[in-house]
Amino acid sequence: MVNLLTILTGVVCLLLMLVVLIQNPKGGGIDSTFGGTQANQVIGASRSTAVIEKVTWGLAAALFILCILTALAVGALDAGVSGGI
């Protein structure tokens, strides 16, 4: 169980790094990175930044929850091994 949670945490961390690197602090973000004005025509500039922002917040929340669950699982595992001392 702990191994699965650790792997999921690592995957979420990698995805979060990727999403953060896609963002541009000046608001250009995904449209300037992936094709300039072509990205604007497909999903619109304001919608592309809103989607990336929502994905960032979702991954951050998932990372927070996975860290808490992993800590609880490790604590339960240690309590079971040490006999509850």
Stockholm file with secondary structure:
# STOCKHOLM 1.0

chainA/1-85         MVNLLTILTGVVCLLLMLVVLIQNPKGGGIDSTFGGTQANQVIGASRSTAVIEKVTWGLAAALFILCILTALAVGALDAGVSGGI
#=GR chainA/1-85 SS CHHHHHHHHHHHHHHHHHHHHHCCTTSCHHHHHTTTHHHHHHHCHHHHHHHHHHHHHHHHHHHHHHHHHHHHHHHHHHHHHHTCC
#=GC SS_cons        CHHHHHHHHHHHHHHHHHHHHHCCTTSCHHHHHTTTHHHHHHHCHHHHHHHHHHHHHHHHHHHHHHHHHHHHHHHHHHHHHHTCC
//
